[in-house]
Amino acid sequence: WSDFLAFFAKKGGFALAQWCGRAECEAEIKAATKVTIRCVPFEGSAGSGVCVHCGHPSQKKVVFAQSY
């Protein structure tokens, strides 16, 4: 989470990161960073891990970015 925050605080862009799939978690990410999910890739997004924000189990990666 700290790397995610630092990335968007300094330069922004797009970040591929694990997400738990919970709408509440996405809302918390948006409130803290103004960053939202831009797309869910069909290929290369599967794989277990932990959510970039809450640490809950995650089965997919999504692309995050700030809307300007």
Distance bins in CASP14 RR format, pairs under 12 A and 6 or more apart:
PFRMAT RR
TARGET T0000
AUTHOR 0000-0000-0000
RMODE 2
METHOD distances of the structure
MODEL  1
1 7 0 0 0 0 0 1 0 0 0 0 0
1 8 0 0 0 0 0 1 0 0 0 0 0
1 15 0 0 0 0 0 1 0 0 0 0 0
1 17 0 0 0 0 1 0 0 0 0 0 0
1 18 0 0 0 0 0 1 0 0 0 0 0
1 25 0 0 0 0 0 1 0 0 0 0 0
1 28 0 0 0 0 0 1 0 0 0 0 0
1 29 0 0 0 0 1 0 0 0 0 0 0
1 32 0 0 0 0 1 0 0 0 0 0 0
1 33 0 0 0 0 1 0 0 0 0 0 0
1 35 0 0 0 0 0 1 0 0 0 0 0
1 50 0 0 0 0 0 1 0 0 0 0 0
1 51 0 0 0 0 1 0 0 0 0 0 0
1 52 1 0 0 1 0 0 0 0 0 0 0
1 53 1 0 1 0 0 0 0 0 0 0 0
1 54 0 0 0 0 1 0 0 0 0 0 0
1 55 0 0 0 0 1 0 0 0 0 0 0
2 8 0 0 0 0 0 1 0 0 0 0 0
2 9 0 0 0 0 0 1 0 0 0 0 0
2 32 0 0 0 0 0 1 0 0 0 0 0
2 33 0 0 0 0 0 1 0 0 0 0 0
2 52 0 0 0 0 0 1 0 0 0 0 0
2 53 0 0 0 0 0 1 0 0 0 0 0
3 9 0 0 0 0 0 1 0 0 0 0 0
3 10 0 0 0 0 0 1 0 0 0 0 0
3 15 0 0 0 0 1 0 0 0 0 0 0
3 17 0 0 0 0 1 0 0 0 0 0 0
3 52 0 0 0 0 1 0 0 0 0 0 0
3 53 0 0 0 0 0 1 0 0 0 0 0
4 10 0 0 0 0 0 1 0 0 0 0 0
4 12 0 0 0 0 0 1 0 0 0 0 0
4 13 0 0 0 0 0 1 0 0 0 0 0
4 15 1 0 0 1 0 0 0 0 0 0 0
4 16 0 0 0 0 0 1 0 0 0 0 0
4 17 1 0 0 1 0 0 0 0 0 0 0
4 18 0 0 0 0 0 1 0 0 0 0 0
4 19 0 0 0 0 0 1 0 0 0 0 0
4 29 0 0 0 0 1 0 0 0 0 0 0
4 32 0 0 0 0 1 0 0 0 0 0 0
4 33 1 0 0 1 0 0 0 0 0 0 0
4 35 0 0 0 0 1 0 0 0 0 0 0
4 51 0 0 0 0 0 1 0 0 0 0 0
4 52 1 0 1 0 0 0 0 0 0 0 0
4 53 1 0 0 1 0 0 0 0 0 0 0
4 54 0 0 0 0 0 1 0 0 0 0 0
4 55 0 0 0 0 0 1 0 0 0 0 0
4 64 1 0 0 1 0 0 0 0 0 0 0
4 65 0 0 0 0 0 1 0 0 0 0 0
4 66 0 0 0 0 0 1 0 0 0 0 0
5 12 0 0 0 0 0 1 0 0 0 0 0
5 15 0 0 0 0 0 1 0 0 0 0 0
5 17 0 0 0 0 0 1 0 0 0 0 0
5 29 0 0 0 0 1 0 0 0 0 0 0
5 32 1 0 0 1 0 0 0 0 0 0 0
5 33 1 0 0 1 0 0 0 0 0 0 0
5 34 0 0 0 0 0 1 0 0 0 0 0
5 35 0 0 0 0 1 0 0 0 0 0 0
5 52 0 0 0 0 1 0 0 0 0 0 0
5 53 0 0 0 0 1 0 0 0 0 0 0
5 64 0 0 0 0 0 1 0 0 0 0 0
6 12 0 0 0 0 0 1 0 0 0 0 0
6 15 0 0 0 0 0 1 0 0 0 0 0
6 33 0 0 0 0 0 1 0 0 0 0 0
7 13 1 0 0 1 0 0 0 0 0 0 0
7 14 0 0 0 0 1 0 0 0 0 0 0
7 15 1 0 1 0 0 0 0 0 0 0 0
7 16 0 0 0 0 0 1 0 0 0 0 0
7 17 0 0 0 0 1 0 0 0 0 0 0
7 33 0 0 0 0 1 0 0 0 0 0 0
7 35 0 0 0 0 1 0 0 0 0 0 0
7 52 0 0 0 0 0 1 0 0 0 0 0
7 64 0 0 0 0 1 0 0 0 0 0 0
7 65 0 0 0 0 0 1 0 0 0 0 0
7 66 0 0 0 0 0 1 0 0 0 0 0
8 14 0 0 0 0 0 1 0 0 0 0 0
8 15 1 0 0 1 0 0 0 0 0 0 0
8 17 0 0 0 0 0 1 0 0 0 0 0
8 29 0 0 0 0 1 0 0 0 0 0 0
8 30 0 0 0 0 0 1 0 0 0 0 0
8 32 0 0 0 0 1 0 0 0 0 0 0
8 33 1 0 1 0 0 0 0 0 0 0 0
8 34 0 0 0 0 1 0 0 0 0 0 0
8 35 1 0 1 0 0 0 0 0 0 0 0
8 36 0 0 0 0 0 1 0 0 0 0 0
8 52 0 0 0 0 0 1 0 0 0 0 0
8 64 1 0 0 1 0 0 0 0 0 0 0
8 65 0 0 0 0 1 0 0 0 0 0 0
8 66 1 0 0 1 0 0 0 0 0 0 0
9 32 0 0 0 0 0 1 0 0 0 0 0
9 33 0 0 0 0 1 0 0 0 0 0 0
9 34 0 0 0 0 0 1 0 0 0 0 0
9 35 0 0 0 0 0 1 0 0 0 0 0
9 66 0 0 0 0 0 1 0 0 0 0 0
11 65 0 0 0 0 0 1 0 0 0 0 0
11 66 0 0 0 0 0 1 0 0 0 0 0
12 33 0 0 0 0 1 0 0 0 0 0 0
12 34 0 0 0 0 0 1 0 0 0 0 0
12 35 0 0 0 0 1 0 0 0 0 0 0
12 64 0 0 0 0 1 0 0 0 0 0 0
12 65 1 0 0 1 0 0 0 0 0 0 0
12 66 1 0 0 1 0 0 0 0 0 0 0
12 67 0 0 0 0 0 1 0 0 0 0 0
12 68 0 0 0 0 0 1 0 0 0 0 0
13 33 0 0 0 0 0 1 0 0 0 0 0
13 35 0 0 0 0 1 0 0 0 0 0 0
13 38 0 0 0 0 1 0 0 0 0 0 0
13 63 0 0 0 0 1 0 0 0 0 0 0
13 64 0 0 0 0 1 0 0 0 0 0 0
13 65 1 0 1 0 0 0 0 0 0 0 0
13 66 1 0 0 1 0 0 0 0 0 0 0
13 67 0 0 0 0 0 1 0 0 0 0 0
13 68 0 0 0 0 0 1 0 0 0 0 0
14 35 0 0 0 0 1 0 0 0 0 0 0
14 36 0 0 0 0 0 1 0 0 0 0 0
14 37 0 0 0 0 0 1 0 0 0 0 0
14 38 1 0 0 1 0 0 0 0 0 0 0
14 39 0 0 0 0 1 0 0 0 0 0 0
14 41 0 0 0 0 0 1 0 0 0 0 0
14 61 0 0 0 0 0 1 0 0 0 0 0
14 62 0 0 0 0 0 1 0 0 0 0 0
14 63 1 0 1 0 0 0 0 0 0 0 0
14 64 1 0 0 1 0 0 0 0 0 0 0
14 65 1 0 1 0 0 0 0 0 0 0 0
14 66 0 0 0 0 1 0 0 0 0 0 0
14 67 0 0 0 0 0 1 0 0 0 0 0
15 29 0 0 0 0 0 1 0 0 0 0 0
15 33 0 0 0 0 0 1 0 0 0 0 0
15 35 1 0 0 1 0 0 0 0 0 0 0
15 36 0 0 0 0 0 1 0 0 0 0 0
15 37 0 0 0 0 0 1 0 0 0 0 0
15 38 0 0 0 0 1 0 0 0 0 0 0
15 39 0 0 0 0 0 1 0 0 0 0 0
15 52 0 0 0 0 1 0 0 0 0 0 0
15 53 0 0 0 0 0 1 0 0 0 0 0
15 61 0 0 0 0 1 0 0 0 0 0 0
15 62 0 0 0 0 1 0 0 0 0 0 0
15 63 1 0 0 1 0 0 0 0 0 0 0
15 64 1 0 1 0 0 0 0 0 0 0 0
15 65 1 0 0 1 0 0 0 0 0 0 0
15 66 0 0 0 0 0 1 0 0 0 0 0
16 37 0 0 0 0 0 1 0 0 0 0 0
16 38 0 0 0 0 0 1 0 0 0 0 0
16 39 0 0 0 0 1 0 0 0 0 0 0
16 40 0 0 0 0 0 1 0 0 0 0 0
16 41 1 0 0 1 0 0 0 0 0 0 0
16 44 0 0 0 0 1 0 0 0 0 0 0
16 45 1 0 0 1 0 0 0 0 0 0 0
16 47 0 0 0 0 0 1 0 0 0 0 0
16 52 0 0 0 0 1 0 0 0 0 0 0
16 60 0 0 0 0 0 1 0 0 0 0 0
16 61 1 0 1 0 0 0 0 0 0 0 0
16 62 1 0 0 1 0 0 0 0 0 0 0
16 63 1 0 1 0 0 0 0 0 0 0 0
16 64 1 0 0 1 0 0 0 0 0 0 0
16 65 0 0 0 0 0 1 0 0 0 0 0
17 25 0 0 0 0 0 1 0 0 0 0 0
17 26 0 0 0 0 0 1 0 0 0 0 0
17 29 0 0 0 0 1 0 0 0 0 0 0
17 33 0 0 0 0 0 1 0 0 0 0 0
17 35 0 0 0 0 1 0 0 0 0 0 0
17 37 0 0 0 0 1 0 0 0 0 0 0
17 38 0 0 0 0 0 1 0 0 0 0 0
17 40 0 0 0 0 0 1 0 0 0 0 0
17 41 0 0 0 0 0 1 0 0 0 0 0
17 45 0 0 0 0 0 1 0 0 0 0 0
17 49 0 0 0 0 0 1 0 0 0 0 0
17 50 0 0 0 0 0 1 0 0 0 0 0
17 51 0 0 0 0 1 0 0 0 0 0 0
17 52 1 0 1 0 0 0 0 0 0 0 0
17 53 0 0 0 0 1 0 0 0 0 0 0
17 54 0 0 0 0 0 1 0 0 0 0 0
17 55 0 0 0 0 0 1 0 0 0 0 0
17 58 0 0 0 0 1 0 0 0 0 0 0
17 60 0 0 0 0 0 1 0 0 0 0 0
17 61 1 0 0 1 0 0 0 0 0 0 0
17 62 1 0 0 1 0 0 0 0 0 0 0
17 63 0 0 0 0 1 0 0 0 0 0 0
17 64 1 0 1 0 0 0 0 0 0 0 0
17 65 0 0 0 0 0 1 0 0 0 0 0
18 25 0 0 0 0 0 1 0 0 0 0 0
18 29 0 0 0 0 0 1 0 0 0 0 0
18 37 0 0 0 0 0 1 0 0 0 0 0
18 40 0 0 0 0 0 1 0 0 0 0 0
18 45 0 0 0 0 1 0 0 0 0 0 0
18 46 0 0 0 0 0 1 0 0 0 0 0
18 47 0 0 0 0 1 0 0 0 0 0 0
18 48 0 0 0 0 1 0 0 0 0 0 0
18 49 1 0 1 0 0 0 0 0 0 0 0
18 50 1 0 0 1 0 0 0 0 0 0 0
18 51 1 0 1 0 0 0 0 0 0 0 0
18 52 1 0 1 0 0 0 0 0 0 0 0
18 53 0 0 0 0 1 0 0 0 0 0 0
18 54 0 0 0 0 0 1 0 0 0 0 0
18 55 0 0 0 0 1 0 0 0 0 0 0
18 56 0 0 0 0 1 0 0 0 0 0 0
18 57 0 0 0 0 1 0 0 0 0 0 0
18 58 1 1 0 0 0 0 0 0 0 0 0
18 59 0 0 0 0 1 0 0 0 0 0 0
18 60 1 0 0 1 0 0 0 0 0 0 0
18 61 1 0 1 0 0 0 0 0 0 0 0
18 62 0 0 0 0 1 0 0 0 0 0 0
18 63 0 0 0 0 0 1 0 0 0 0 0
18 64 0 0 0 0 0 1 0 0 0 0 0
19 25 1 0 0 1 0 0 0 0 0 0 0
19 26 1 0 0 1 0 0 0 0 0 0 0
19 28 0 0 0 0 0 1 0 0 0 0 0
19 29 0 0 0 0 1 0 0 0 0 0 0
19 35 0 0 0 0 0 1 0 0 0 0 0
19 36 0 0 0 0 0 1 0 0 0 0 0
19 37 1 0 0 1 0 0 0 0 0 0 0
19 38 0 0 0 0 0 1 0 0 0 0 0
19 39 0 0 0 0 0 1 0 0 0 0 0
19 40 0 0 0 0 1 0 0 0 0 0 0
19 41 0 0 0 0 0 1 0 0 0 0 0
19 45 0 0 0 0 1 0 0 0 0 0 0
19 47 0 0 0 0 0 1 0 0 0 0 0
19 49 0 0 0 0 0 1 0 0 0 0 0
19 50 0 0 0 0 1 0 0 0 0 0 0
19 51 1 0 1 0 0 0 0 0 0 0 0
19 52 1 0 0 1 0 0 0 0 0 0 0
19 53 1 0 0 1 0 0 0 0 0 0 0
19 54 0 0 0 0 1 0 0 0 0 0 0
19 55 0 0 0 0 0 1 0 0 0 0 0
19 56 0 0 0 0 1 0 0 0 0 0 0
19 57 0 0 0 0 0 1 0 0 0 0 0
19 58 1 0 1 0 0 0 0 0 0 0 0
19 59 0 0 0 0 1 0 0 0 0 0 0
19 60 1 0 0 1 0 0 0 0 0 0 0
19 61 1 0 0 1 0 0 0 0 0 0 0
19 62 1 0 1 0 0 0 0 0 0 0 0
19 63 0 0 0 0 1 0 0 0 0 0 0
19 64 0 0 0 0 1 0 0 0 0 0 0
20 26 0 0 0 0 1 0 0 0 0 0 0
20 28 0 0 0 0 0 1 0 0 0 0 0
20 29 0 0 0 0 0 1 0 0 0 0 0
20 37 0 0 0 0 0 1 0 0 0 0 0
20 48 0 0 0 0 0 1 0 0 0 0 0
20 49 0 0 0 0 1 0 0 0 0 0 0
20 50 0 0 0 0 1 0 0 0 0 0 0
20 51 1 1 0 0 0 0 0 0 0 0 0
20 52 0 0 0 0 1 0 0 0 0 0 0
20 53 1 0 0 1 0 0 0 0 0 0 0
20 54 1 0 1 0 0 0 0 0 0 0 0
20 55 1 0 0 1 0 0 0 0 0 0 0
20 56 1 0 1 0 0 0 0 0 0 0 0
20 57 1 0 0 1 0 0 0 0 0 0 0
20 58 1 0 1 0 0 0 0 0 0 0 0
20 59 0 0 0 0 1 0 0 0 0 0 0
20 60 0 0 0 0 1 0 0 0 0 0 0
20 61 0 0 0 0 0 1 0 0 0 0 0
20 62 0 0 0 0 0 1 0 0 0 0 0
21 27 0 0 0 0 0 1 0 0 0 0 0
21 29 0 0 0 0 0 1 0 0 0 0 0
21 37 0 0 0 0 1 0 0 0 0 0 0
21 40 0 0 0 0 1 0 0 0 0 0 0
21 45 0 0 0 0 0 1 0 0 0 0 0
21 51 1 0 0 1 0 0 0 0 0 0 0
21 52 0 0 0 0 0 1 0 0 0 0 0
21 53 0 0 0 0 0 1 0 0 0 0 0
21 54 0 0 0 0 1 0 0 0 0 0 0
21 55 0 0 0 0 0 1 0 0 0 0 0
21 56 0 0 0 0 1 0 0 0 0 0 0
21 57 0 0 0 0 0 1 0 0 0 0 0
21 58 1 0 0 1 0 0 0 0 0 0 0
21 59 0 0 0 0 1 0 0 0 0 0 0
21 60 1 0 0 1 0 0 0 0 0 0 0
21 61 0 0 0 0 0 1 0 0 0 0 0
21 62 0 0 0 0 1 0 0 0 0 0 0
22 28 0 0 0 0 1 0 0 0 0 0 0
22 29 0 0 0 0 0 1 0 0 0 0 0
22 37 0 0 0 0 0 1 0 0 0 0 0
22 51 1 0 0 1 0 0 0 0 0 0 0
22 53 0 0 0 0 1 0 0 0 0 0 0
22 54 1 0 0 1 0 0 0 0 0 0 0
22 55 0 0 0 0 0 1 0 0 0 0 0
22 56 1 0 0 1 0 0 0 0 0 0 0
22 57 0 0 0 0 0 1 0 0 0 0 0
22 58 0 0 0 0 1 0 0 0 0 0 0
23 29 0 0 0 0 0 1 0 0 0 0 0
23 30 0 0 0 0 0 1 0 0 0 0 0
23 36 0 0 0 0 0 1 0 0 0 0 0
23 37 0 0 0 0 0 1 0 0 0 0 0
24 30 0 0 0 0 0 1 0 0 0 0 0
24 31 0 0 0 0 0 1 0 0 0 0 0
24 51 0 0 0 0 0 1 0 0 0 0 0
24 53 0 0 0 0 0 1 0 0 0 0 0
24 54 0 0 0 0 1 0 0 0 0 0 0
24 56 0 0 0 0 0 1 0 0 0 0 0
25 31 0 0 0 0 0 1 0 0 0 0 0
25 32 0 0 0 0 0 1 0 0 0 0 0
25 36 0 0 0 0 0 1 0 0 0 0 0
25 37 0 0 0 0 0 1 0 0 0 0 0
25 50 0 0 0 0 0 1 0 0 0 0 0
25 51 1 0 0 1 0 0 0 0 0 0 0
25 52 0 0 0 0 1 0 0 0 0 0 0
25 53 1 0 1 0 0 0 0 0 0 0 0
25 54 1 0 1 0 0 0 0 0 0 0 0
25 55 0 0 0 0 1 0 0 0 0 0 0
25 56 1 0 0 1 0 0 0 0 0 0 0
25 57 0 0 0 0 0 1 0 0 0 0 0
25 58 0 0 0 0 1 0 0 0 0 0 0
25 62 0 0 0 0 0 1 0 0 0 0 0
25 64 0 0 0 0 0 1 0 0 0 0 0
26 32 0 0 0 0 0 1 0 0 0 0 0
26 33 0 0 0 0 0 1 0 0 0 0 0
26 35 0 0 0 0 1 0 0 0 0 0 0
26 36 1 0 0 1 0 0 0 0 0 0 0
26 37 1 0 0 1 0 0 0 0 0 0 0
26 38 0 0 0 0 0 1 0 0 0 0 0
26 40 0 0 0 0 0 1 0 0 0 0 0
26 51 0 0 0 0 1 0 0 0 0 0 0
26 52 0 0 0 0 0 1 0 0 0 0 0
26 53 0 0 0 0 1 0 0 0 0 0 0
26 54 0 0 0 0 0 1 0 0 0 0 0
26 62 0 0 0 0 1 0 0 0 0 0 0
26 64 0 0 0 0 1 0 0 0 0 0 0
27 33 0 0 0 0 0 1 0 0 0 0 0
27 34 0 0 0 0 0 1 0 0 0 0 0
27 35 0 0 0 0 0 1 0 0 0 0 0
27 36 0 0 0 0 1 0 0 0 0 0 0
27 37 0 0 0 0 0 1 0 0 0 0 0
27 53 0 0 0 0 0 1 0 0 0 0 0
27 54 0 0 0 0 0 1 0 0 0 0 0
28 35 0 0 0 0 0 1 0 0 0 0 0
28 36 0 0 0 0 0 1 0 0 0 0 0
28 51 0 0 0 0 0 1 0 0 0 0 0
28 52 0 0 0 0 0 1 0 0 0 0 0
28 53 1 0 0 1 0 0 0 0 0 0 0
28 54 1 0 0 1 0 0 0 0 0 0 0
28 55 0 0 0 0 0 1 0 0 0 0 0
28 56 0 0 0 0 0 1 0 0 0 0 0
29 35 1 0 0 1 0 0 0 0 0 0 0
29 36 1 0 0 1 0 0 0 0 0 0 0
29 37 0 0 0 0 1 0 0 0 0 0 0
29 51 0 0 0 0 1 0 0 0 0 0 0
29 52 1 0 0 1 0 0 0 0 0 0 0
29 53 1 0 1 0 0 0 0 0 0 0 0
29 54 0 0 0 0 1 0 0 0 0 0 0
29 55 0 0 0 0 0 1 0 0 0 0 0
29 62 0 0 0 0 0 1 0 0 0 0 0
29 64 1 0 0 1 0 0 0 0 0 0 0
29 65 0 0 0 0 0 1 0 0 0 0 0
29 66 0 0 0 0 0 1 0 0 0 0 0
30 36 1 0 1 0 0 0 0 0 0 0 0
30 37 0 0 0 0 1 0 0 0 0 0 0
30 38 0 0 0 0 0 1 0 0 0 0 0
30 53 0 0 0 0 0 1 0 0 0 0 0
30 64 0 0 0 0 1 0 0 0 0 0 0
30 65 0 0 0 0 0 1 0 0 0 0 0
30 66 0 0 0 0 1 0 0 0 0 0 0
30 67 0 0 0 0 1 0 0 0 0 0 0
31 53 0 0 0 0 0 1 0 0 0 0 0
32 52 0 0 0 0 0 1 0 0 0 0 0
32 53 0 0 0 0 1 0 0 0 0 0 0
32 54 0 0 0 0 0 1 0 0 0 0 0
32 64 0 0 0 0 0 1 0 0 0 0 0
32 66 0 0 0 0 0 1 0 0 0 0 0
33 52 0 0 0 0 0 1 0 0 0 0 0
33 53 0 0 0 0 1 0 0 0 0 0 0
33 64 0 0 0 0 1 0 0 0 0 0 0
33 65 0 0 0 0 0 1 0 0 0 0 0
33 66 1 0 0 1 0 0 0 0 0 0 0
33 67 0 0 0 0 0 1 0 0 0 0 0
34 64 0 0 0 0 0 1 0 0 0 0 0
34 65 0 0 0 0 0 1 0 0 0 0 0
34 66 1 0 1 0 0 0 0 0 0 0 0
34 67 1 0 0 1 0 0 0 0 0 0 0
34 68 0 0 0 0 1 0 0 0 0 0 0
35 52 0 0 0 0 0 1 0 0 0 0 0
35 53 0 0 0 0 0 1 0 0 0 0 0
35 62 0 0 0 0 0 1 0 0 0 0 0
35 63 0 0 0 0 0 1 0 0 0 0 0
35 64 1 0 1 0 0 0 0 0 0 0 0
35 65 1 0 0 1 0 0 0 0 0 0 0
35 66 1 0 1 0 0 0 0 0 0 0 0
35 67 0 0 0 0 1 0 0 0 0 0 0
35 68 0 0 0 0 0 1 0 0 0 0 0
36 62 0 0 0 0 1 0 0 0 0 0 0
36 63 0 0 0 0 0 1 0 0 0 0 0
36 64 1 0 0 1 0 0 0 0 0 0 0
36 65 1 0 0 1 0 0 0 0 0 0 0
36 66 1 0 0 1 0 0 0 0 0 0 0
36 67 1 0 0 1 0 0 0 0 0 0 0
36 68 0 0 0 0 0 1 0 0 0 0 0
37 45 0 0 0 0 0 1 0 0 0 0 0
37 51 0 0 0 0 0 1 0 0 0 0 0
37 52 0 0 0 0 0 1 0 0 0 0 0
37 53 0 0 0 0 0 1 0 0 0 0 0
37 60 0 0 0 0 0 1 0 0 0 0 0
37 61 0 0 0 0 0 1 0 0 0 0 0
37 62 1 0 1 0 0 0 0 0 0 0 0
37 63 1 0 0 1 0 0 0 0 0 0 0
37 64 1 0 0 1 0 0 0 0 0 0 0
37 65 0 0 0 0 1 0 0 0 0 0 0
37 66 0 0 0 0 0 1 0 0 0 0 0
37 67 0 0 0 0 0 1 0 0 0 0 0
38 62 1 0 0 1 0 0 0 0 0 0 0
38 63 1 0 1 0 0 0 0 0 0 0 0
38 64 1 0 0 1 0 0 0 0 0 0 0
38 65 1 0 1 0 0 0 0 0 0 0 0
38 66 0 0 0 0 1 0 0 0 0 0 0
38 67 0 0 0 0 1 0 0 0 0 0 0
38 68 0 0 0 0 0 1 0 0 0 0 0
39 45 0 0 0 0 1 0 0 0 0 0 0
39 60 0 0 0 0 0 1 0 0 0 0 0
39 61 0 0 0 0 0 1 0 0 0 0 0
39 62 1 0 0 1 0 0 0 0 0 0 0
39 63 1 0 1 0 0 0 0 0 0 0 0
39 64 0 0 0 0 1 0 0 0 0 0 0
39 65 0 0 0 0 1 0 0 0 0 0 0
40 46 0 0 0 0 0 1 0 0 0 0 0
40 58 0 0 0 0 0 1 0 0 0 0 0
40 59 0 0 0 0 0 1 0 0 0 0 0
40 60 1 0 0 1 0 0 0 0 0 0 0
40 61 0 0 0 0 1 0 0 0 0 0 0
40 62 1 0 1 0 0 0 0 0 0 0 0
40 63 1 0 0 1 0 0 0 0 0 0 0
40 64 0 0 0 0 0 1 0 0 0 0 0
41 47 0 0 0 0 0 1 0 0 0 0 0
41 60 0 0 0 0 1 0 0 0 0 0 0
41 61 1 0 0 1 0 0 0 0 0 0 0
41 62 1 0 0 1 0 0 0 0 0 0 0
41 63 1 0 0 1 0 0 0 0 0 0 0
42 60 0 0 0 0 0 1 0 0 0 0 0
42 61 0 0 0 0 0 1 0 0 0 0 0
42 62 0 0 0 0 0 1 0 0 0 0 0
42 63 0 0 0 0 0 1 0 0 0 0 0
43 60 0 0 0 0 0 1 0 0 0 0 0
43 61 0 0 0 0 0 1 0 0 0 0 0
44 59 0 0 0 0 0 1 0 0 0 0 0
44 60 0 0 0 0 1 0 0 0 0 0 0
44 61 1 0 0 1 0 0 0 0 0 0 0
44 62 0 0 0 0 0 1 0 0 0 0 0
44 63 0 0 0 0 0 1 0 0 0 0 0
45 58 0 0 0 0 0 1 0 0 0 0 0
45 59 0 0 0 0 1 0 0 0 0 0 0
45 60 1 0 1 0 0 0 0 0 0 0 0
45 61 1 0 1 0 0 0 0 0 0 0 0
45 62 1 0 0 1 0 0 0 0 0 0 0
45 63 0 0 0 0 1 0 0 0 0 0 0
46 58 0 0 0 0 0 1 0 0 0 0 0
46 59 1 0 0 1 0 0 0 0 0 0 0
46 60 1 0 0 1 0 0 0 0 0 0 0
46 61 1 0 0 1 0 0 0 0 0 0 0
46 62 0 0 0 0 0 1 0 0 0 0 0
47 57 0 0 0 0 0 1 0 0 0 0 0
47 58 1 0 0 1 0 0 0 0 0 0 0
47 59 1 0 0 1 0 0 0 0 0 0 0
47 60 1 0 0 1 0 0 0 0 0 0 0
47 61 1 0 0 1 0 0 0 0 0 0 0
48 56 0 0 0 0 0 1 0 0 0 0 0
48 57 1 0 0 1 0 0 0 0 0 0 0
48 58 1 0 0 1 0 0 0 0 0 0 0
48 59 1 0 1 0 0 0 0 0 0 0 0
48 60 0 0 0 0 1 0 0 0 0 0 0
48 61 0 0 0 0 0 1 0 0 0 0 0
49 55 0 0 0 0 1 0 0 0 0 0 0
49 56 0 0 0 0 1 0 0 0 0 0 0
49 57 1 0 0 1 0 0 0 0 0 0 0
49 58 1 0 1 0 0 0 0 0 0 0 0
49 59 1 0 0 1 0 0 0 0 0 0 0
49 60 0 0 0 0 1 0 0 0 0 0 0
49 61 0 0 0 0 1 0 0 0 0 0 0
50 56 1 0 0 1 0 0 0 0 0 0 0
50 57 1 0 0 1 0 0 0 0 0 0 0
50 58 1 0 1 0 0 0 0 0 0 0 0
50 59 0 0 0 0 0 1 0 0 0 0 0
50 60 0 0 0 0 0 1 0 0 0 0 0
50 61 0 0 0 0 0 1 0 0 0 0 0
51 57 1 0 0 1 0 0 0 0 0 0 0
51 58 1 0 1 0 0 0 0 0 0 0 0
51 59 0 0 0 0 0 1 0 0 0 0 0
51 60 0 0 0 0 0 1 0 0 0 0 0
51 61 0 0 0 0 0 1 0 0 0 0 0
51 62 0 0 0 0 0 1 0 0 0 0 0
51 64 0 0 0 0 0 1 0 0 0 0 0
52 58 0 0 0 0 1 0 0 0 0 0 0
52 60 0 0 0 0 0 1 0 0 0 0 0
52 61 0 0 0 0 1 0 0 0 0 0 0
52 62 0 0 0 0 1 0 0 0 0 0 0
52 63 0 0 0 0 0 1 0 0 0 0 0
52 64 1 0 0 1 0 0 0 0 0 0 0
53 62 0 0 0 0 0 1 0 0 0 0 0
53 64 0 0 0 0 1 0 0 0 0 0 0
END
